[in-house]
């Protein structure tokens, strides 16, 4: 894939997008050193690349999730079998991607039926502790049907025609969110097996890649997030607004232009670029939708966000029965735009809420953290990193159809009208001391505070 582009008005953004896509795909392809002999059937070993808190911090990840990626060659007339055990976790999925890091097709936990005699522990009310938790998914080279989709079948082409890569080749990502306490990044089960099944029935199993083995869960802040306060070198408003605004993520070009060029690149508005690149990107999880804001330290080194928390099932303590909520999962992360790496994240079980269901989040550099920005004071703290600009990303996963204020239901440009109090509002403070004067346990805000 080449990153040269001769259309002058948009070359800077296009090159950045292309570089990200190539870097992501190259990261997946690079680790296996014996892959060339296997190309006619499968590429490399199984799950060669991990994206997690301890590996490959790119594509705006969530620290509560770990991802493993493979590039597989699907036999002509056959399929690839993905078989494993349901993780002990809040959520898992398997997704195919295009070469420009856009999701093509996916199956998540409740949509994957168990093998005969097994239990799907992700269904509401199901036994999360069942030992009978095996499943099998078929990956086929073809387009997902708009109706009548076969059970447990994953495709290389979306119903709208977006495909993973050249025919027969697929980028596949395995995700696990919020493993139970004490479980490793994969939720306490082995990574799934990848088996090439030829048209005539012959089978070949990929050997596991040792370099991407699951490790202990660590949801701490990243090295990027440990950077001290950045110097403010640009005028306030260069990177964000006061109060901060939010925009729904729809695609690669829109996200980069909002963050880098405030909706214009080389004098050209974002619309034509978004049309060129389509929806999704950055290895997006199709079960999540996102709203994004940009904190600008030019307005002040401390940003306080206040919003209403949707309900979600609690699973980290190993609760034996899967619960329900307005969403399956939600989180807020601070992200570093130039590197696409996360700074720090907090998810639903980690974010304290008050008696009215509201949360308070403080964003600052590590050396400017207020002393009252602690869970004991009812506050969640997230690092701002070492730049004047900090991207803030709010995720909603798999909302209940009866929940009207989800990110999924928000219309771009009208996010507040849809989400109401579930869309955070912000206020800048000029020092940690100014925030601390509000006192522990109050944060100086009430459910009626609107910045």
HELIX and SHEET records of a PDB file:
HELIX    1   1 UNK A    8  UNK A   10  5                                   3    
HELIX    2   2 UNK A   11  UNK A   30  1                                  20    
HELIX    3   3 UNK A   36  UNK A   38  5                                   3    
HELIX    4   4 UNK A  109  UNK A  111  5                                   3    
HELIX    5   5 UNK A  210  UNK A  212  5                                   3    
HELIX    6   6 UNK A  224  UNK A  226  5                                   3    
HELIX    7   7 UNK A  252  UNK A  256  1                                   5    
HELIX    8   8 UNK A  257  UNK A  261  3                                   5    
HELIX    9   9 UNK A  270  UNK A  277  1                                   8    
HELIX   10  10 UNK A  297  UNK A  299  5                                   3    
HELIX   11  11 UNK A  348  UNK A  350  5                                   3    
HELIX   12  12 UNK A  366  UNK A  368  5                                   3    
HELIX   13  13 UNK A  375  UNK A  377  5                                   3    
HELIX   14  14 UNK A  407  UNK A  409  5                                   3    
HELIX   15  15 UNK A  415  UNK A  419  1                                   5    
HELIX   16  16 UNK A  420  UNK A  422  5                                   3    
HELIX   17  17 UNK A  432  UNK A  436  1                                   5    
SHEET    1   A 5 UNK A  49  UNK A  51  0                                        
SHEET    2   A 5 UNK A  65  UNK A  73 -1                                        
SHEET    3   A 5 UNK A 169  UNK A 179 -1                                        
SHEET    4   A 5 UNK A  89  UNK A  97 -1                                        
SHEET    5   A 5 UNK A 103  UNK A 108 -1                                        
SHEET    1   B 5 UNK A 153  UNK A 157  0                                        
SHEET    2   B 5 UNK A 134  UNK A 143  1                                        
SHEET    3   B 5 UNK A  79  UNK A  85 -1                                        
SHEET    4   B 5 UNK A 193  UNK A 197 -1                                        
SHEET    5   B 5 UNK A 203  UNK A 205 -1                                        
SHEET    1   C 5 UNK A 247  UNK A 248  0                                        
SHEET    2   C 5 UNK A 288  UNK A 296 -1                                        
SHEET    3   C 5 UNK A 389  UNK A 397 -1                                        
SHEET    4   C 5 UNK A 329  UNK A 336 -1                                        
SHEET    5   C 5 UNK A 341  UNK A 347 -1                                        
SHEET    1   D 2 UNK A 264  UNK A 265  0                                        
SHEET    2   D 2 UNK A 268  UNK A 269 -1                                        
SHEET    1   E 4 UNK A 380  UNK A 383  0                                        
SHEET    2   E 4 UNK A 358  UNK A 364  1                                        
SHEET    3   E 4 UNK A 302  UNK A 308 -1                                        
SHEET    4   E 4 UNK A 425  UNK A 429 -1                                        
END                                                                             
